[in-house]
């Protein structure tokens, strides 16, 4: 247990996916160090939306990779992965008139990297969401293969698959330090004082990444923001409705297996900074008021809807709202962080890109160039942005 080819710091979804992908490529001497239990951090707070609707083509391609795994988990993750919580309800996104041109250009670019997406009309959306007022929308995009999943279940499946292939997953093993020798990462030190030597260290510590790497002089510009989720008892039968991303009133809503609806906020122009170890784990009164206003406006047919519960989690957000999956200025040190709310749907592709970087130093998928996610882009002023930004919702597209 004192040596490994690769040590992964962090046993959340991305760390578990990296371990899985490494074992799939034949690197089985892998140790995952998780300070608590697999998926116990922000992974379990994910709203789990599965969509490929991104203006950044490499992100759209990563979401396609993720979708392929979610659709057939047994093929990719093994026979134990009978149900990772994926529900293929479909995904619809609606925009106002000012964003119609951007939507159409984005849909075309998505199709070029393998996304099965199309424009549909309001009548088709009304048939799927009969409770909605669709009058403010100018156009809609539709992904029949979209839906939602369960990030915690998926992380567990990645960990089980990696373990079955030979990786070791150490829970309750907090890493306090990355060990260096001559400017190269050589392993990690744990809270109990023990050390694990390794050829490569992968840091997948999410919202905790910046303070973890700062002592090494590696600045990953991640800020931690609190995101609130509200569960709604719809008071009506909403079985069969797709995920609805409303880019007019800036909200998203999806069904839950128990018949409730999950509400999330897509207006990220003003974010609440948070401490990932100490933040309120329920929606504020102001946020509940916002939910009542937006849901009531968009879904007037849900006349008997009521708030049933709420919770909160944290995003690890970069300046361009896109992840860092990158080598660093220290040889043998790779970081995967700053997922900015995108992490669940692209996790399988994240794992594969990390494995590519460990083994080859570059991406094996030409649709997903490693340069897009390099850490140095922030110092270079070359941010990763959609060429088709949506007015009012640019952060998440």
N, C-alpha and C positions, 0 to 999 in steps of 0.2 A: 504493500500500500504506500510505500515511500517514494516510488518512482512511477512515471507514466510518460507516454509520448505527448499527451495533451492533458492539461488541467483546465476545466471550465469552472469559472467562478460564477455561481448563480444557477439555481435549479428551477427557474421559472420556465415559461414556455419557450423562450428563445434559447436558453441554455440547454434545455432538454432536446430541442430540435437540432441544435448543433451536435450534441452527442449522437443522436440518431443518424444524422447525415454522415458524420465521420465514420461510424461503424458500417454504414452502407457502402462506403468507399474503401473499406478494408482496414481502417485505422481503429482498432478495437482496444488498444491500451489507453483508455480514456477514463479520467476520474472527474465526476461532477461533484463540486463542493457546494452544498446548500446550507445556509445557516439555520434554517428552520426545516420545513418539509417541501417537497416538490410542489410547485405551484402555489405556495402559501403567501406570496407577495401580491403584486398588482395583477398577476395572471387571473386570479379568481374574481377580480372586479371588472373584467372585460365585458362589454356589451355584446361581443361576439358576432358583429355584423360580417357577413361574407359577401363581398362585392368586388368586381374588377374595374369599377368605374374610377379611373385615375387619368388625369391629363398627363402626368409623368409616365412615359411609356414603359420605363423599366419597372415602376411600381405596378402598373397594370399587368405586365408579364409575370411579376412575382405573385400577384394575386391569382393568375391562371394556374400557376404551379400549385399554389395552396389549394385551390378548388379541386384539382385532380386528386390530391391526397385525401381531402375531406370526402369526396364522392366514393372512394374505394379504399377505406382505411386498412382493410385486411391485406390487400395487395401490397401496400407500402409499409405498413406497421406491424403486420403479422396477424395470426389468427386470433390473438387475444383482443384485438381492437375491433370488437363487434359493434360497438356503439360509442362514438366519441361526441355525440350530441349534435351532429350536423342535421339541420332540418332544411330541405331544399324548397322553400316557400316561394322563391323568386324575389327579385329586387327591382323596385321602380324608383327612379329619381325624377323629380319635377323641377323645372326652372321657370322663372319669369321671363317676360319678353326680352329684357336686356341681356339675358344669358342664352338665348336660343342659338345664336351663331356659335358660341363657345361650346355648347352641348353637342351640336352636330359635328363640329371639327374634332372634339374629344372622342365621340363615338367612332368616327372613322379611324382615328389613330389607334384606338383600342383594338379594333378589328385587325389592324395590321400586325399586332403581336399575339393574336390568337383568342381575343375575347369574343364570346358569342353575345353580341349586344345589338339592339336595334331601337329605332324610334317608333313609339306607338302613340295613338291618339287618346284624347280625353275619354272617349266612350269606352275604350278598352280598359283604361284605368278605373273608371267608374264601375265597371262590371266586377272588378276585383276588390275595390274599396267603395262599396255603396254608401258608406257613412260620411264620405269626404266631400267637402266643397272644393271643386277643382277650377273654379272660375278664374283665379289669379294666375294660372299657369299658362306658359306659352308653348311648352314642349315637354315631352317625357322620354326618358330612356328606359329600356327594359332588359333585364338579364334573367332569363328563365332558370338558369342554373344557380342563381344567387340564393341567399337565405341567411341563416344564422347558425351559430354553433356554440360549443361550450369549451372555453379556453382551458379550464381546469382539467376536464376530462381528456382533452387533447394533449396537454402537457404530461399527464400520467401515462398516456399511450406512448408518447415519444420516449419517456423514461423506461417503460417496460420493454419496448423494442430495443433500445440501446443496451439495456442490461442483458437481454437475451442474446445479444451479439457479442457480449464480453465486456462492455463498459461497466464501470463501478459508479454507483450513485451513493454519495455519503451525505446523509441528512444530519442536521444538528452539527454541521462542520463549518463554522464561520471562518472565512479567510480574512485575516487582518492585514496582510502585506503580500505584495508581489516581490519575489526575490530577484535581485539583479547581480550580474557579474560581468564587469567590463562592458557595460552598456547593453547587455542582453538579458532578457527575462529567462530565469533558470528554474522557476518554480514558485511555490507559495508557502507562506507560514500561516498556520491556523491559530485560533484563539487559545488552544491548549498548549501552544508552543511547538507542536510537531510541524514538520516540513514535508512537502512533496516536491521532489525534483521533476522537472518536465522540460521537454524541448520547446513546447509552445504553451503559452497561457492565453486563454480566451476569457475576456471579461464581459459577462452578460448580466450586469447588475442593475439594469433599468434605472429607476429613479434615484438610486444610490450611487450612480456611476461617477459623477463629478467629484464628490469628496473622496471616493475610494482611489481615484487615479491622480488626484492633485499632488500627493506627496512624491509622485514619480516625475512631476513636471509635464504630465500629459493633461491637456485641457480639453475635455469633451464638453462643449457649451450646451449643457442640458439644464433647463430650469424645470422645476417640479410644480405642476398646477393641479388643483383639485377639480375633479369632474363629478357632477352629481347625476344620479339616475333615479327616476321615479317609476314605480310600478302602478298600473291603473287597472282596476276592475272595470271592464268596459260596459257592463250592464246589458250586453247584447252578444249574440253569437258572432265572433270574429274568426272562427276557424277557417283556414284557407287563405287568409289575407297575406299578401307579400310584405316584405320589409318596404317601408316607404321613407325615402329621403326627400324631405321637403326643403328645397333651397329657396323658397319664397319667404316662409316664416322661420326658416333656419331651425329645423327640428328633424329628428328621425324617430321612427316608431316601428316596433316589430312585435309579433305575437310571442307569447311564452307558451310552453307546453301545457301549462295549467289553465290556459284561456285568458290570462291577463295580457296586458300590453306593456311593453317597456318603452319609456320615453327618454330620449337623450337630446341634449342641446347642441346644435351645429353652429351657433354664433360664438366663435372663439376669438373675437376681436378684443375682448377684455377677459382676462383669465385671473383666477385667484391663486396666488402663489401659496404653496403648502409645504409642510414638513412631512415627508412620507412615513415617518414614525409616530406622528402625532397630529392627526387632522380629524375633524368631525365626520363621523361615518353615517351621516344621514343628511337629507336635503334640508336646506334652510327654508324658512317661511317665505322668503322672497322668491326662491326658486320654485317652490310649490305654487305660488301665485302665478309665476311665469308659465308653468305647465298648464294650469287651469285655463289661462288666457289663450295660449297657443293651441292646445288640444281642442278647446271649445270652439275656437275660430275655424280650425281646419276640419274638424270632425263633428259638425253640428248634429249629425245623426246619432251620436252616442249620448243621448239625452240623460241616461241614468248612470253615466260613468262616475267613478269615485276613486280617490287615491287609496291604494291598499298598503304600500310600503315604500321605502326609499333606501338608498345607500350611496356611498361615494367611494371613489378611488382616485388615483393620481396618474396623470400622463407625465412621461419624461420627454420634454419638448425641446427641439433644436430650433435655431433661428429661422430655418426654412421649413419647419414642420415635416422634415423627412429624416430617415434614420441614418446613423453612422454604422457602417459594417466595413471595418477597415483595419489595415495595418496601422501601426503608430510609429512614432519616432524611435521607439525601442524595439530592437530586433526580437522576434519571438513573442511579441505582445500584440494581440488582436482584440479589438473592441467591437461589440454589437450592442448598441444602445440608442436612445433618442428616438423611440419608435412613434412618438407623437400621436398615439391612438390608432396607428395602422397595424400594430404588431401581430394581432391574431391571424388575420386573413393571409398574411404573407409569411407566417412562421416557417412552413416547410421550405420555402425558397431562401429564407434567411439562413436556416440550418445548412442548406446546400452551398450557399455562397461562403459561409464561414469555413466549411470543409474545403471548398476550392482554394480559399486563401491560405489555409494551413498547408495543404498538399502541393498546390501549384503556384500560389502567389497571385492568381488571377481567376476570373470567373470562367466557368466552362460553358455558360449560356450566353450567346451573343446578344440576346435581347436584354440581358441584365449586366451591363458593364460594371465592373467593380469601381471604376472611376466615378460613377454617379454618387457613390456612397462613401467616398474617401473623406477622412477626417480633415484633411488639409483644405478642403473647399471653403471652409469658413474664413481661414486666414487669407485665402486667395481672393475672397469676395466673389466667388463663383457659386452662388447658391443654386440648389436644385429646385427649380420652379416649373410649374405647368406652363406650357405655351398657350394654354386656353383657360386662363383663370376665370372663375365665376365671381362676379361682383357680390361681395358680402360673404362669400364662403371660400375664399382662396386658401385658407389655412389647411383645409382638409381635402383638397383636391389635387 
